[in-house]
Amino acid sequence: MNFTIFTNWRKSSRSGGGDNCVEVASAATGVVGVRDSKNLTGPILAFTAAEWGAFTHGVRLGEFDR
């Protein structure tokens, strides 16, 4: 996959502006990329829009809470 398709990387407003978090970007194709904010040229995880939607839905429902 050509990871240059991801633009407008963003991180949570709750991150406090630090570099210890993840960033998310969308591609025009609908694919969502996730990367480590400390390693901007490192690996990127890529998810389909459906996969990302299922994940964020689970987060909102508290499925991953301890």
C-alpha positions as CSV (number, residue, x, y, z in Angstrom):
1,M,0.0,0.0,0.0
2,N,1.2,3.5,-0.8
3,F,1.1,5.2,2.6
4,T,1.4,8.7,1.0
5,I,-2.4,8.5,0.5
6,F,-2.9,9.6,4.1
7,T,-3.2,13.3,4.6
8,N,-4.2,15.6,7.5
9,W,-2.9,13.5,10.4
10,R,-4.6,14.4,13.6
11,K,-4.4,13.3,17.3
12,S,-6.9,13.6,20.1
13,S,-7.4,17.0,21.6
14,R,-7.0,15.2,25.0
15,S,-3.4,14.3,24.2
16,G,-2.2,17.6,25.7
17,G,0.0,18.3,22.7
18,G,2.6,15.8,23.7
19,D,4.2,13.2,21.4
20,N,3.1,10.2,23.3
21,C,0.0,9.2,21.4
22,V,-1.3,7.9,18.1
23,E,-2.4,9.9,15.1
24,V,-5.2,9.1,12.6
25,A,-5.6,10.1,9.0
26,S,-8.1,9.2,6.2
27,A,-7.4,8.6,2.6
28,A,-9.6,9.6,-0.3
29,T,-10.4,5.9,-0.7
30,G,-11.9,5.6,2.8
31,V,-9.0,3.7,4.3
32,V,-8.0,4.9,7.8
33,G,-4.3,5.0,8.8
34,V,-3.0,5.0,12.4
35,R,0.6,5.8,13.4
36,D,2.8,6.5,16.4
37,S,3.2,10.2,16.8
38,K,6.8,9.6,18.0
39,N,7.8,7.8,14.8
40,L,6.3,9.8,11.9
41,T,8.2,7.7,9.2
42,G,7.5,4.4,10.9
43,P,4.9,1.8,10.2
44,I,1.3,2.7,9.6
45,L,-1.7,0.4,10.4
46,A,-4.4,0.6,7.7
47,F,-8.0,-0.2,8.3
48,T,-11.1,-0.2,6.1
49,A,-13.8,2.3,6.9
50,A,-16.0,-0.5,8.2
51,E,-13.2,-1.8,10.5
52,W,-12.5,1.6,11.9
53,G,-16.2,2.3,12.4
54,A,-16.6,-1.0,14.3
55,F,-13.6,-0.1,16.5
56,T,-14.7,3.4,17.3
57,H,-18.2,2.2,18.0
58,G,-16.8,-0.3,20.4
59,V,-14.8,2.4,22.1
60,R,-17.9,4.5,22.6
61,L,-19.8,1.6,24.0
62,G,-17.0,0.9,26.5
63,E,-16.2,-2.6,25.1
64,F,-12.5,-2.0,25.8
65,D,-12.8,-0.6,29.3
66,R,-11.1,-2.5,32.0
